[in-house]
Amino acid sequence: MSTNISFKNINKLAIPALISGVSEPILSLTDAAIVGNIQLNATESLAAVGIVTTFISMLIWVLGQTRSAISSIVSQYVGANKLEKIKNLPAQAIFIITSLSLLIIIGTYPIAKHIFKLYNASGLILDYSVIYYKIRVLGFPFTLFTIGVFGAFRGLQNTYYPMIIAIIGAASNIILDIILVYGIEGYIPPMNIEGAAYASVIAQILMAGFSAYFLLKKTSIPLKPTFPFNPEINRFILMILNLFVRTIALNVTLYFASAYATKYGAAYIAAYTIAINLWFLGAFIVDGYASAGNILSGKLFGAKAYSILIKLSNKLIKYGVIIGIILGIIGAIFYYPIGRIFTKEPEVLEAFYNIFWIVLAMQPLCTLAFIFDGIFKGLGKMKYLRNVLLFSTFLVFIPILFWLDNLDYKLHAIFIAITFWIIARGIPLIIKFRKIFIPLAQKT
C-alpha cells in the first residue's frame, strides 16, 4: 500500500482539520470577547467565563479522547483494508461516552458553586460562574457526540465534513452571541453572560445535528449502537483509560494555572482568561497538522509502512516549527490590538501585555509537542502519552509554578511553568518515536 505524504496531501487533511479544530476555542474566545465588552460588570463576567471554560475544557478533554481512540482504530483498519470488522465500533463508543456525559451533568449541576469555589472564585465572580456553567454544561453531551463523529471521519481519512460542521457551529455561535448578549432593542433584551451560555449551547446542538446527518449520508458507518460489543471495544476502553489519566494530569495543570490566577485578583484572572484562550487557539490551529499526523500515522502503522512513517514525522516537524514561528510573528505584529479586542479595562490590559509575549515565544515548542501527541494517538500508544503527561505535570510544571509563585512572579510564574511543561511533553515523544521506528524502518 502507498500513502501520499506530499505537502499537498498533508494540507488536504490538515487545513480542514485546522478549521474544524478551532471551533471549540472560537466558542470560548467569542464568549470572552463579547462578554468582556458588556456594560455591566465586564471584568467579573470575563473572569467567570474563564473559570468555567477551564472546567468545561477539562470535562471535554477527559471524555473527548473518544475522538483519538476511534480515529486510531478506524485508521489502522483502513490501512489494513479491514474496515468492515469495526464498522459498528464508533456508534458503540459514542453511546458509552454520551451516557457518561449525562451522569456528569447530573453529578455536577447541584454542586456547581462548590466546584468553582475550588478555583478560588468568590462574590460576583462565583455567582456568574454558576449561572454560566448551569446553562453551558447542557451542551456537553452534544459536544461529545460531535467529537465522536469527528473521530470516525478522521479514521476514514476525511477532515472535510468536520470542517463544514465546525464552520456552521462557529458562525452560529458568533451571531447568537451578539444577539443574545447585547440584545436587539425592542425585540430581545440583553442577556449578558447568560446569553453567551445559551449561544454556545444552541451552536453545539446544531453541530451535533449536522454531524449525524453527514456521517449517515456520506459514509457507511451507522450511528445506531448494536450489541454485542465489537471485539475492539476492549482496546478502545484501554486507550480511553490511559487517555483519561493523561487528561487528568493535563487538567491538573490548567486547574493550578486558573486557581493561582484567580488568587491574584479579578484583573489577573481576566488577563489570564484572554491569554490562555489565545494559547488554546494556537494549540487548535496546530491541531490541524497534529490531526494529519494522527490520521496518516494510524494508516501507515496499520499498513506497516514504517519508512514512510519516519518521513511523515520529519515533514511534520518542519511544518510545525514554521507554523509556530508564523503564529508568534502574527501575535507580535498585532500585540496591542489583540488585547483591546477582549477588554478596555486598563488593569486587565496591563496584566495581559506583561505576559502575552511568553505565549507567543512558546508557539514553536507547542507545535512540536502537539504534533507528536497526534502521531502517538494515531499509533494507539496511549500509555506512553499518559506517562509523559504525568512526568511533565507533577515533576516539571507544579514545582516550577510553586517556586516562581513564591517569588511573587504572578502570571509570569504561570506561563513560564507552562513553557517548561510543553518542553517536557514534546522532547520525550520525539526521542521515543525515533527510537521505536527508525530500527523498524531499516528492517523493511
NUVOTI-717324 format. One record per residue: residue in one letter; x, y, z of N, C-alpha, C in turn. Coordinates in steps of 0.001 Angstrom, whole numbers, padded with zeros to 6 digits, always signed. Example, Ala and Ser with C-alpha at 12.3 -4.5 7.8 and 13.67 -1.06 7.14 Angstrom:
A+013190-005690+007800+012300-004500+007800+013200-003300+007800;S+012850-002250+007080+013670-001060+007140+012900+000030+007870;
END
This chain:
M+000833-001196+000000+000000+000000+000000+000866+001245+000000;S+000498+002255-000778+001244+003514-000834+000363+004639-000322;T+000893+005399+000618+000157+006534+001159+000891+007811+000787;N+000170+008745+000201+000761+010005-000246+000986+010926+000948;I+002258+011287+001209+002556+012211+002317+003165+013504+001787;S+002766+013877+000567+003240+015138-000003+002661+016311+000787;F+003274+017482+000620+002800+018692+001296+001336+018956+000944;K+000983+018728-000325-000390+018950-000773-001363+018019-000067;N-001006+016738+000039-001911+015774+000658-002015+015980+002171;I-000890+016335+002802-000925+016632+004236-001851+017821+004498;N-001716+018861+003663-002562+020043+003834-004020+019756+003515;K-004260+018799+002608-005634+018413+002286-006352+017876+003526;L-005582+017221+004409-006129+016744+005681-006020+017803+006774;A-004866+018509+006798-004560+019403+007921-005410+020666+007930;I-005596+021293+006760-006290+022584+006743-007761+022452+007141;P-008513+021475+006587-009875+021297+007107-009900+020923+008586;A-008918+020088+009027-008854+019716+010447-008544+020935+011304;L-007681+021823+010780-007352+023071+011481-008609+023907+011677;I-009380+024062+010614-010599+024878+010680-011614+024258+011638;S-011776+022924+011555-012732+022270+012464-012222+022290+013894;G-010885+022220+014069-010314+022183+015409-010477+023471+016182;V-010535+024607+015465-010633+025885+016173-012058+026190+016613;S-013019+025307+016317-014414+025602+016664-014611+025761+018166;E-014021+024848+018957-014209+024937+020409-013549+026176+021010;P-012257+026480+020685-011705+027720+021228-012402+028965+020708;I-012947+028907+019477-013676+030064+018964-014947+030293+019781;L-015619+029189+020189-016786+029340+021061-016401+030081+022332;S-015279+029682+022937-014847+030293+024193-014310+031708+023982;L-013527+031908+022899-012988+033239+022619-014098+034226+022283;T-015111+033757+021546-016236+034628+021214-016961+035049+022478;D-017223+034071+023362-017851+034402+024642-017014+035425+025402;A-015684+035205+025426-014795+036105+026171-014804+037509+025568;A-014703+037593+024239-014653+038892+023570-015963+039660+023734;I-017092+038968+023575-018399+039622+023686-018685+040010+025131;V-018476+039064+026049-018765+039316+027465-017820+040370+028037;G-016561+040386+027575-015592+041358+028080-015915+042795+027725;N-016883+042992+026836-017245+044346+026414-018676+044733+026777;I-019318+043952+027668-020664+044338+028099-020583+045527+029059;Q-021701+046174+029275-021728+047387+030104-021748+047090+031601;L-022267+045903+031975-022471+045597+033388-021454+044561+033873;N-020568+044965+034783-019609+044050+035425-018821+043218+034409;A-018197+043891+033454-017499+043191+032369-016325+042361+032884;T-015534+042907+033803-014350+042198+034297-014746+040928+035038;E-015764+041031+035906-016223+039857+036661-016835+038803+035718;S-017565+039261+034718-018162+038330+033758-017086+037608+032951;L-016066+038370+032519-014967+037765+031761-014216+036747+032610;A-014005+037091+033873-013332+036161+034788-014143+034877+034943;A-015469+035004+035073-016331+033829+035229-016290+032944+033988;V-016317+033558+032811-016219+032793+031565-014904+032015+031537;G-013814+032656+031981-012511+031995+032001-012475+030788+032922;I-013039+030934+034107-013034+029847+035084-013870+028674+034592;V-015084+028975+034113-015982+027910+033643-015418+027236+032395;T-014840+028028+031505-014231+027463+030301-013131+026472+030658;T-012337+026808+031671-011281+025903+032119-011876+024581+032592;F-012950+024639+033384-013564+023424+033915-014240+022605+032812;I-014975+023283+031932-015659+022568+030853-014643+021973+029879;S-013547+022704+029630-012485+022155+028779-011929+020877+029390;M-011822+020856+030714-011350+019652+031386-012298+018476+031105;L-013605+018724+031243-014588+017670+031001-014535+017189+029548;I-014439+018146+028626-014399+017797+027206-013142+017005+026886;W-012006+017431+027444-010749+016748+027141-010698+015358+027770;V-011330+015203+028933-011323+013885+029573-012139+012895+028734;L-013382+013259+028418-014250+012336+027691-014106+012469+026169;G-013601+013603+025725-013442+013815+024287-012290+013043+023676;Q-011555+012308+024510-010484+011466+023972-011051+010343+023102;T-012374+010195+023151-013047+009252+022250-012614+009475+020806;R-012485+010740+020431-012119+011060+019048-010797+010416+018661;S-009792+010549+019521-008474+009999+019208-008506+008479+019163;A-009225+007864+020114-009276+006402+020165-010013+005839+018952;I-011168+006452+018602-011921+005999+017427-011084+006187+016170;S-010484+007378+016037-009675+007674+014853-008521+006700+014706;S-007840+006398+015813-006699+005485+015779-007107+004106+015282;I-008159+003551+015864-008581+002184+015497-009104+002138+014067;V-009962+003103+013703-010525+003116+012349-009427+003287+011307;S-008490+004226+011530-007433+004469+010540-006527+003251+010379;Q-006255+002541+011476-005421+001344+011377-006124+000248+010580;Y-007432+000124+010759-008192-000867+009982-008329-000440+008523;V-008392+000864+008272-008388+001350+006885-007059+000990+006226;G-005943+001212+006953-004629+000883+006418-004467-000597+006126;A-005114-001436+006940-005028-002891+006761-006135-003431+005844;N-006955-002500+005280-008071-002880+004395-009061-003842+005071;K-009403-003557+006337-010317-004422+007088-011400-003603+007801;L-011842-002513+007168-012796-001596+007797-014085-002283+008239;E-014556-003249+007481-015824-003911+007776-015861-004498+009187;K-014688-004866+009695-014632-005530+011002-014952-004596+012174;I-014839-003281+011963-015078-002365+013095-016110-001283+012761;K-016972-001528+011779-017951-000511+011383-018931-000160+012499;N-019218-001113+013395-020179-000835+014471-019515-000237+015716;L-018182-000120+015710-017467+000373+016893-017757+001853+017204;P-017709+002782+016212-017955+004195+016539-019280+004437+017253;A-020372+003809+016788-021685+004016+017424-021671+003537+018868;Q-021023+002400+019128-020934+001881+020491-020119+002833+021374;A-019011+003348+020829-018158+004269+021590-018892+005563+021909;I-019610+006106+020923-020366+007346+021127-021472+007135+022155;F-022130+005990+022110-023179+005667+023085-022619+005660+024510;I-021471+005029+024694-020838+004948+026021-020503+006335+026537;I-019884+007140+025685-019349+008429+026145-020454+009461+026387;T-021504+009457+025561-022600+010404+025800-023401+010007+027046;S-023499+008713+027317-024161+008261+028547-023403+008755+029774;L-022081+008675+029725-021261+009180+030836-021435+010685+031021;S-021592+011411+029894-021732+012867+029988-023003+013253+030732;L-024068+012483+030528-025318+012770+031246-025148+012559+032747;L-024399+011537+033128-024118+011291+034549-023306+012436+035149;I-022373+012978+034361-021547+014088+034846-022401+015332+035066;I-023323+015596+034158-024218+016748+034336-025033+016592+035615;I-025599+015410+035797-026405+015147+036999-025562+015305+038262;G-024306+014865+038193-023435+014925+039370-022904+016308+039697;T-022655+017144+038660-022026+018453+038906-023034+019586+039065;Y-024222+019434+038493-025204+020525+038489-025517+021053+039896;P-025846+020160+040846-026216+020678+042174-025039+021199+042999;I-023805+020866+042605-022639+021293+043407-021760+022287+042653;A-022347+022955+041642-021564+023876+040803-020864+024956+041637;K-021580+025480+042649-020995+026550+043469-019752+026059+044200;H-019795+024841+044708-018646+024270+045432-017486+024002+044479;I-017797+023607+043258-016748+023347+042260-015955+024616+041991;F-016645+025726+041777-015945+026948+041388-015315+027669+042573;K-015740+027324+043788-015001+027793+044958-013597+027194+044981;L-013464+025971+044441-012146+025333+044363-011211+026084+043431;Y-011774+026879+042537-010973+027710+041632-010716+029097+042232;N-010994+029233+043523-010815+030497+044256-011804+031584+043826;A-012884+031204+043164-013903+032183+042791-014733+032555+044019;S-015094+033827+044114-015923+034284+045236-016738+035489+044789;G-017735+035846+045604-018542+037025+045323-019238+036963+043986;L-019177+038067+043255-019869+038180+041977-019296+037218+040929;I-017982+037001+040958-017358+036069+040007-017918+034662+040218;L-018073+034267+041471-018623+032941+041780-020073+032839+041301;D-020860+033873+041565-022266+033864+041142-022382+033736+039623;Y-021590+034526+038913-021618+034477+037452-021123+033128+036927;S-020132+032552+037589-019598+031249+037167-020682+030175+037233;V-021448+030184+038315-022514+029195+038493-023607+029391+037444;I-024001+030634+037211-025036+030931+036210-024590+030450+034831;Y-023378+030811+034449-022856+030473+033119-022721+028963+032961;Y-022201+028298+033994-021973+026847+033906-023286+026079+033775;K-024291+026437+034562-025535+025661+034589-026283+025709+033254;I-025968+026705+032438-026529+026736+031087-025574+026059+030114;R-024307+026449+030157-023322+025977+029172-023138+024453+029205;V-023236+023836+030396-022987+022398+030517-024070+021567+029821;L-025230+022166+029544-026298+021433+028861-025903+021043+027436;G-024907+021728+026894-024426+021385+025559-023366+020303+025552;F-022967+019848+026740-021869+018889+026875-022101+017578+026113;P-023261+016913+026256-023475+015657+025515-023424+015856+024000;F-023926+017005+023521-023919+017277+022085-022488+017482+021578;T-021663+018120+022410-020257+018308+022045-019545+016969+021939;L-019771+016082+022899-019114+014774+022885-019603+013917+021719;F-020865+014024+021403-021399+013310+020235-020664+013769+018973;T-020545+015083+018819-019863+015643+017652-018408+015200+017600;I-017727+015216+018746-016326+014796+018807-016172+013343+018376;G-017084+012473+018826-017044+011068+018441-017210+010880+016938;V-018139+011635+016353-018354+011563+014900-017114+012068+014163;F-016506+013141+014664-015270+013655+014051-014179+012580+014060;G-014118+011777+015152-013133+010702+015227-013345+009669+014128;A-014615+009331+013850-014920+008377+012777-014502+008938+011420;F-014801+010209+011179-014405+010834+009918-012881+010846+009757;R-012186+011186+010847-010718+011235+010769-010135+009857+010471;G-010689+008839+011113-010220+007485+010847-010409+007095+009393;L-011450+007638+008773-011726+007380+007352-010918+008287+006433;Q-009963+009043+007002-009087+009955+006251-009887+011120+005649;N-010901+011581+006363-011757+012648+005861-011882+013735+006922;T-011354+014918+006615-011498+016049+007539-012387+017143+006949;Y-012915+016904+005748-013716+017918+005062-015057+018155+005763;Y-015789+017072+006052-017109+017245+006666-017040+017793+008092;P-016067+017354+008912-015906+018024+010203-015661+019525+010066;M-014926+019928+009024-014696+021359+008799-016019+022088+008533;I-016861+021518+007668-018157+022145+007352-019004+022282+008617;I-019021+021217+009409-019805+021214+010655-019289+022277+011616;A-017960+022376+011718-017352+023345+012640-017621+024779+012203;I-017586+025031+010908-017884+026378+010402-019321+026767+010753;I-020239+025835+010569-021645+026086+010933-021751+026427+012421;G-021062+025639+013265-021118+025867+014703-020523+027199+015116;A-019340+027517+014574-018667+028766+014954-019440+029989+014480;A-019923+029938+013247-020669+031080+012700-021964+031320+013480;S-022680+030233+013775-023931+030386+014526-023666+030902+015933;N-022552+030464+016539-022237+030925+017888-021939+032423+017913;I-021184+032900+016931-020849+034325+016878-022119+035167+016720;I-022969+034765+015777-024216+035516+015526-025109+035512+016765;L-025280+034329+017362-026134+034215+018548-025555+034955+019747;D-024227+034945+019886-023592+035696+020967-023960+037170+020900;I-023810+037754+019718-024099+039183+019548-025571+039468+019848;I-026445+038602+019331-027892+038823+019514-028301+038652+020977;L-027860+037561+021619-028352+037232+022954-027638+038008+024064;V-026346+038275+023899-025625+039019+024945-026043+040485+024951;Y-026001+041128+023780-026306+042559+023696-027792+042844+023493;G-028520+041855+022950-029945+042029+022699-030221+042813+021420;I-031491+042836+021041-031950+043649+019908-033048+044560+020444;E-032789+045840+020385-033696+046807+021012-035126+046649+020490;G-036044+046490+021429-037447+046352+021086-037881+044920+020832;Y-036903+044008+020742-037239+042609+020438-036677+041641+021476;I-035370+041693+021704-034721+040760+022638-033936+041572+023665;P-034245+041413+024956-033494+042157+025977-032074+041610+026116;P-031099+042439+026504-029730+041958+026709-029697+040886+027806;M-029067+039754+027522-028996+038657+028491-027614+038546+029130;N-026660+039375+028666-025310+039405+029225-024671+038004+029257;I-024123+037607+030388-023377+036344+030436-024278+035131+030160;E-025549+035199+030552-026478+034099+030260-026672+033936+028751;G-026703+035031+028027-026846+034981+026582-025679+034274+025917;A-024459+034511+026434-023277+033837+025893-023379+032329+026085;A-023870+031922+027237-024012+030492+027518-025049+029849+026600;Y-026197+030504+026438-027238+029959+025555-026744+029876+024108;A-026004+030877+023673-025469+030873+022306-024587+029657+022071;S-023728+029335+023043-022838+028177+022917-023620+026871+022851;V-024630+026743+023708-025428+025507+023738-026154+025290+022415;I-026771+026346+021886-027502+026219+020616-026537+025830+019495;A-025340+026441+019482-024341+026113+018459-023907+024653+018561;Q-023768+024157+019789-023356+022764+019985-024441+021785+019519;I-025696+022141+019740-026812+021302+019266-026838+021256+017739;L-026630+022404+017109-026588+022454+015641-025467+021574+015091;M-024295+021651+015710-023156+020855+015252-023440+019360+015380;A-024070+018957+016477-024400+017539+016666-025375+017063+015593;G-026369+017884+015271-027352+017520+014248-026713+017342+012872;F-025856+018285+012499-025181+018181+011204-024172+017033+011187;S-023552+016739+012325-022619+015608+012413-023336+014302+012089;A-024494+014108+012703-025274+012892+012448-025676+012807+010983;Y-026107+013932+010442-026557+013951+009042-025435+013541+008087;F-024271+014167+008215-023176+013899+007280-022612+012489+007433;L-022525+011993+008670-021983+010642+008852-022899+009607+008209;L-024200+009777+008390-025160+008812+007843-025277+008913+006320;K-025156+010136+005793-025342+010334+004358-024071+010092+003549;K-022915+010334+004143-021674+010325+003372-020764+009135+003659;T-021101+008314+004647-020261+007157+004966-021145+005926+005175;S-020498+004804+005338-021233+003559+005620-021236+003236+007114;I-020780+004176+007941-020726+003980+009393-022098+004251+010002;P-022696+003292+010708-024012+003523+011335-023874+004293+012654;L-024961+004923+013071-024972+005637+014358-025803+004923+015414;K-026597+003955+015014-027393+003200+015980-026515+002123+016612;P-026324+002159+017931-025460+001141+018564-026091-000243+018522;T-025303-001235+018156-025764-002629+018128-024900-003463+019065;F-025447-004526+019549-024737-005374+020509-024789-006824+020035;P-023858-007679+020402-022815-007475+021408-021744-006479+020950;F-020885-006057+021907-019842-005112+021604-018827-005690+020625;N-018280-004798+019813-017213-005165+018889-015996-005669+019677;P-015261-006677+019171-014071-007178+019888-013039-006089+020198;E-013008-005025+019374-012031-003952+019599-012455-002995+020716;I-013646-003208+021286-014104-002294+022330-013187-002339+023543;N-012560-003493+023803-011630-003598+024931-010407-002709+024714;R-009867-002738+023471-008724-001867+023177-009140-000412+023233;F-010347-000113+022751-010870+001249+022816-010936+001728+024259;I-011488+000906+025153-011638+001288+026558-010268+001457+027223;L-009307+000584+026891-007959+000716+027438-007308+002025+026983;M-007494+002356+025714-006998+003640+025207-007618+004801+025986;I-008940+004726+026160-009658+005789+026858-009164+005924+028301;L-008933+004802+028978-008466+004852+030360-007093+005505+030458;N-006178+005135+029540-004856+005763+029531-004951+007249+029225;L-005810+007588+028247-006001+008995+027905-006727+009739+029015;F-007588+009028+029740-008285+009637+030880-007279+010086+031939;V-006374+009180+032311-005342+009526+033304-004479+010668+032778;R-004123+010585+031497-003309+011633+030878-004022+012989+030940;T-005315+012974+030632-006062+014223+030600-006285+014779+031997;I-006416+013904+032983-006489+014382+034366-005214+015146+034707;A-004061+014592+034307-002785+015264+034556-002749+016610+033834;L-003230+016631+032591-003268+017874+031830-004135+018912+032536;N-005264+018466+033044-006176+019407+033689-005758+019800+035091;V-004899+019014+035704-004263+019468+036951-003455+020735+036655;T-002764+020718+035524-002016+021905+035088-002948+023097+034917;L-004036+022898+034189-004963+024001+033945-005658+024459+035217;Y-005938+023505+036113-006572+023873+037379-005660+024791+038197;F-004402+024365+038368-003481+025177+039167-003246+026543+038519;A-003145+026566+037187-002945+027836+036500-004128+028775+036737;S-005339+028254+036589-006538+029070+036776-006725+029479+038228;A-006494+028543+039147-006679+028834+040571-005693+029896+041051;Y-004448+029807+040597-003448+030802+041008-003754+032163+040403;A-004185+032194+039136-004538+033467+038509-005712+034112+039237;T-006693+033297+039645-007848+033818+040389-007411+034371+041738;K-006455+033707+042365-005947+034145+043671-005334+035542+043600;Y-004780+035877+042442-004111+037178+042305-005090+038340+042163;G-006371+038045+041871-007364+039103+041772-008100+039112+040441;A-009200+039889+040366-010081+039894+039191-009356+040304+037916;A-008491+041318+037991-007780+041777+036794-006854+040694+036265;Y-006222+039945+037179-005287+038895+036761-006013+037707+036133;I-007127+037288+036720-007839+036149+036134-008455+036554+034789;A-008869+037807+034662-009386+038270+033369-008270+038263+032314;A-007084+038737+032687-005937+038735+031767-005527+037311+031428;Y-005532+036446+032437-005209+035032+032217-006215+034395+031260;T-007497+034737+031419-008548+034200+030544-008263+034530+029086;I-007897+035776+028824-007578+036180+027450-006357+035415+026939;A-005293+035396+027750-004040+034771+027323-004188+033273+027105;I-004866+032575+028026-004957+031119+027910-005889+030729+026758;N-006908+031532+026485-007778+031234+025347-007063+031467+024019;L-006177+032455+023972-005353+032646+022773-004350+031502+022637;W-003842+031019+023768-002959+029848+023759-003713+028630+023226;F-004967+028453+023677-005808+027364+023171-006021+027500+021663;L-006243+028741+021215-006460+028968+019786-005237+028524+018988;G-004041+028904+019452-002811+028461+018795-002692+026951+018786;A-003052+026328+019920-002976+024869+020030-003911+024201+019037;F-005112+024743+018881-006082+024122+017978-005758+024403+016510;I-005069+025515+016239-004598+025758+014875-003567+024692+014496;V-002614+024461+015394-001605+023431+015164-002247+022048+015116;D-003391+021899+015787-004065+020601+015825-004422+020106+014432;G-004510+021035+013455-004740+020598+012088-003635+019671+011611;Y-002389+020044+011885-001254+019217+011476-001079+018023+012411;A-001435+018206+013679-001437+017062+014596-002462+016027+014134;S-003604+016514+013628-004639+015606+013120-004167+014871+011873;A-003464+015592+010989-002909+014935+009804-001931+013846+010229;G-001099+014158+011242-000176+013155+011770-000911+011977+012368;N-001983+012268+013104-002818+011229+013710-003412+010312+012644;I-004035+010920+011641-004739+010179+010599-003770+009330+009767;L-002695+009971+009285-001766+009279+008395-000909+008259+009135;S-000504+008587+010373+000340+007644+011118-000428+006370+011456;G-001717+006508+011790-002522+005326+012062-002638+004428+010839;K-002870+005043+009684-002989+004283+008434-001656+003620+008077;L-000554+004370+008192+000773+003830+007863+001179+002718+008829;F+000839+002895+010100+001149+001868+011099+000362+000590+010813;G-000912+000756+010448-001738-000403+010098-001209-001137+008887;A-000581-000378+007970-000032-000980+006753+001437-001397+006921;K+002010-001168+008112+003423-001488+008397+004391-000740+007467;A+004016+000485+007075+004867+001308+006196+005748+002219+007053;Y+006726+001632+007737+007498+002349+008748+008420+003424+008164;S+009011+003176+007010+009915+004170+006429+009146+005430+006022;I+007933+005239+005499+007102+006404+005148+006672+007133+006415;L+006446+006400+007484+006074+006992+008773+007181+007916+009289;I+008439+007497+009145+009569+008345+009544+009605+009615+008704;K+009415+009473+007389+009406+010647+006503+008282+011606+006880;L+007125+011040+007226+005991+011872+007647+006346+012688+008885;S+006962+012047+009879+007314+012752+011117+008308+013881+010848;N+009277+013646+009959+010272+014683+009640+009613+015888+008975;K+008671+015611+008072+007956+016706+007409+007115+017499+008407;L+006452+016793+009290+005588+017472+010260+006386+018308+011250;I+007591+017862+011600+008459+018672+012465+008758+020005+011775;K+009128+019932+010503+009453+021152+009752+008241+022071+009637;Y+007105+021511+009255+005905+022332+009121+005494+022938+010461;G+005634+022147+011528+005232+022611+012849+006033+023801+013325;V+007344+023740+013141+008205+024853+013566+007857+026109+012774;I+007664+025956+011465+007320+027113+010622+005993+027730+011082;I+004989+026893+011348+003683+027394+011795+003807+028114+013130;G+004578+027537+014054+004770+028162+015358+005411+029534+015247;I+006408+029652+014375+007071+030947+014170+006097+031954+013561;I+005304+031504+012578+004325+032401+011954+003304+032894+012975;L+002804+031998+013817+001850+032395+014868+002461+033431+015797;G+003728+033215+016172+004413+034157+017048+004575+035521+016409;I+004930+035545+015124+005123+036818+014417+003796+037567+014282;I+002736+036852+013915+001416+037498+013787+000994+038101+015123;G+001187+037334+016203+000838+037841+017531+001639+039065+017904;A+002929+039098+017515+003788+040247+017833+003360+041488+017059;I+002976+041291+015796+002552+042430+014969+001282+043081+015527;F+000353+042233+015967-000938+042744+016465-001010+042679+017990;Y+000120+042823+018649+000241+042614+020095-000783+043430+020885;Y-000844+044731+020644-001727+045591+021431-003179+045572+020947;P-003436+045574+019643-004837+045467+019205-005523+044184+019678;I-004778+043080+019777-005380+041816+020225-005981+041967+021618;G-005248+042586+022531-005751+042765+023892-007020+043596+023929;R-007046+044661+023098-008194+045573+023121-009446+044966+022509;I-009301+043840+021778-010484+043134+021272-011317+042598+022438;F-010628+042185+023509-011290+041466+024599-011710+042349+025770;T-011032+043451+025959-011376+044309+027108-010822+045711+026904;K-011437+046662+027578-010931+048041+027587-010429+048420+028978;E-010467+047475+029913-010059+047753+031291-008534+047902+031369;P-008014+049057+031799-006559+049299+031813-005777+048283+032654;E-006306+047914+033831-005593+046961+034687-005475+045591+034038;V-006554+045164+033396-006550+043864+032729-005571+043879+031555;L-005611+044946+030762-004712+045054+029612-003251+045072+030041;E-002940+045786+031108-001550+045839+031579-001060+044449+031983;A-001893+043713+032726-001511+042365+033153-001360+041436+031944;F-002248+041582+030956-002184+040743+029760-000933+041038+028940;Y-000650+042312+028687+000510+042666+027871+001820+042237+028511;N+001841+042160+029834+003066+041758+030530+003448+040299+030272;I+002463+039462+029930+002773+038027+029778+002459+037463+028389;F+001821+038230+027536+001436+037706+026230+002650+037276+025400;W+003789+037967+025598+004993+037626+024837+005458+036195+025125;I+005182+035704+026345+005574+034325+026679+004724+033343+025878;V+003420+033639+025767+002524+032795+024975+003020+032712+023529;L+003454+033844+022982+003937+033872+021599+005265+033137+021450;A+006163+033327+022406+007503+032726+022318+007456+031207+022378;M+006466+030647+023082+006423+029187+023222+005727+028485+022054;Q+005206+029234+021073+004423+028622+019994+005184+027549+019195;P+006451+027769+018781+007160+026689+018061+007314+025425+018912;L+007530+025602+020213+007641+024447+021111+006301+023720+021217;C+005218+024487+021283+003874+023897+021361+003580+023049+020127;T+003962+023554+018955+003631+022832+017732+004278+021449+017713;L+005534+021353+018162+006206+020051+018190+005523+019093+019160;A+005189+019592+020350+004532+018741+021350+003177+018250+020851;F+002388+019151+020254+001038+018788+019834+001057+017849+018619;I+001991+018079+017687+002078+017212+016508+002440+015790+016914;F+003398+015644+017835+003774+014286+018238+002737+013660+019160;D+001975+014485+019876+000778+013975+020558-000133+013286+019548;G-000382+013977+018431-001260+013445+017402-000728+012159+016798;I+000575+012126+016523+001180+010920+015939+001031+009727+016886;F+001336+009938+018163+001252+008832+019121-000188+008362+019310;K-001142+009281+019228-002547+008872+019302-002921+008031+018088;G-002436+008422+016910-002700+007641+015711-002115+006249+015795;L-000964+006140+016445-000312+004835+016610-000992+003989+017686;G-001851+004632+018484-002517+003911+019575-001647+003733+020801;K-000531+004471+020878+000402+004318+022003+000039+005311+023109;M-001111+005069+023712-001659+005990+024711-000933+005874+026062;K-000380+004705+026353+000301+004512+027635+001490+005450+027769;Y+002261+005581+026696+003433+006463+026756+003005+007923+026865;L+001933+008297+026150+001399+009651+026276+000986+009934+027718;R+000371+008933+028344-000027+009078+029753+001178+009352+030641;N+002228+008547+030480+003410+008678+031335+004114+010012+031149;V+004185+010484+029896+004832+011768+029621+004070+012909+030287;L+002733+012873+030226+001942+013940+030856+002069+013918+032371;L+002107+012733+032973+002288+012637+034418+003631+013237+034824;F+004675+012924+034064+006007+013464+034345+006038+014984+034199;S+005533+015491+033069+005639+016928+032797+004785+017761+033750;T+003658+017198+034210+002784+017941+035126+003319+017947+036553;F+003592+016753+037080+003904+016653+038513+005380+016848+038849;L+006259+016634+037887+007691+016803+038163+008287+018039+037498;V+007527+018692+036616+008040+019894+035950+007143+021099+036240;F+005880+021063+035792+005020+022239+035899+004776+022672+037340;I+004286+021765+038175+003891+022144+039539+005083+022655+040364;P+006240+021973+040368+007371+022517+041131+007805+023907+040655;I+007831+024124+039330+008242+025439+038817+007210+026507+039186;L+005915+026172+039076+004864+027124+039445+004974+027513+040914;F+005113+026533+041799+005203+026819+043233+006421+027691+043534;W+007522+027378+042899+008767+028122+043138+008632+029582+042692;L+008147+029798+041464+008045+031154+040937+006920+031937+041603;D+005848+031269+041996+004792+031948+042748+005323+032439+044088;N+006150+031626+044708+006762+032019+045975+007639+033263+045822;L+008162+033458+044601+008968+034649+044310+008104+035831+043862;D+006760+035640+043904+005778+036675+043568+005816+037063+042086;Y+005999+036073+041205+006031+036332+039762+004627+036408+039159;K+003616+036018+039926+002219+036070+039500+001997+035401+038128;L+001411+036123+037154+001113+035487+035864+002369+035011+035142;H+003495+035671+035382+004757+035200+034798+005071+033785+035300;A+004783+033524+036568+005034+032194+037132+004222+031137+036369;I+002971+031455+036100+002087+030501+035422+002591+030186+034022;F+002889+031230+033242+003222+030991+031835+004660+030516+031623;I+005550+030840+032518+006892+030246+032446+006803+028757+032764;A+006007+028408+033773+005828+026990+034121+005184+026223+032972;I+004215+026842+032282+003586+026199+031132+004605+025958+030018;T+005522+026902+029821+006552+026749+028794+007420+025518+029054;F+007880+025359+030277+008708+024191+030613+007886+022900+030554;W+006612+023007+030877+005698+021865+030778+005597+021380+029336;I+005507+022319+028407+005436+021989+026981+006730+021325+026515;I+007868+021858+026937+009157+021264+026556+009246+019826+027064;A+008800+019607+028301+008866+018267+028905+007877+017308+028251;R+006870+017822+027560+005935+016975+026822+006480+016589+025454;G+007108+017533+024760+007492+017322+023373+008748+016500+023168;I+009806+016823+023891+011106+016177+023654+011050+014663+023871;P+010471+014153+024974+010417+012687+025151+009655+011967+024041;L+008601+012603+023500+007829+011966+022431+008664+011817+021158;I+009407+012864+020820+010249+012807+019621+011320+011722+019776;I+011953+011680+020935+013005+010682+021187+012438+009268+021120;K+011307+009039+021770+010699+007706+021805+010274+007252+020409;F+009674+008154+019648+009221+007818+018305+010388+007346+017448;R+011455+008107+017462+012602+007762+016614+013286+006482+017095;K+013278+006261+018387+013874+005043+018940+013107+003792+018510;I+011773+003909+018400+010943+002760+018003+011006+002525+016500;F+010828+003594+015707+010521+003392+014289+011726+003477+013344;I+012805+004122+013740+013979+004105+012855+014507+002676+012675;P+014666+001872+013754+015088+000455+013551+014098-000339+012710;L+012778-000128+012908+011771-000843+012125+011846-000464+010645;A+012099+000831+010396+012190+001300+009011+013412+000690+008321;Q+014492+000510+009058+015725-000039+008499+015565-001511+008135;K+014639-002201+008791+014423-003641+008539+013532-003877+007325;T+012794-002834+006909+011835-003025+005808+012339-002393+004516;
END
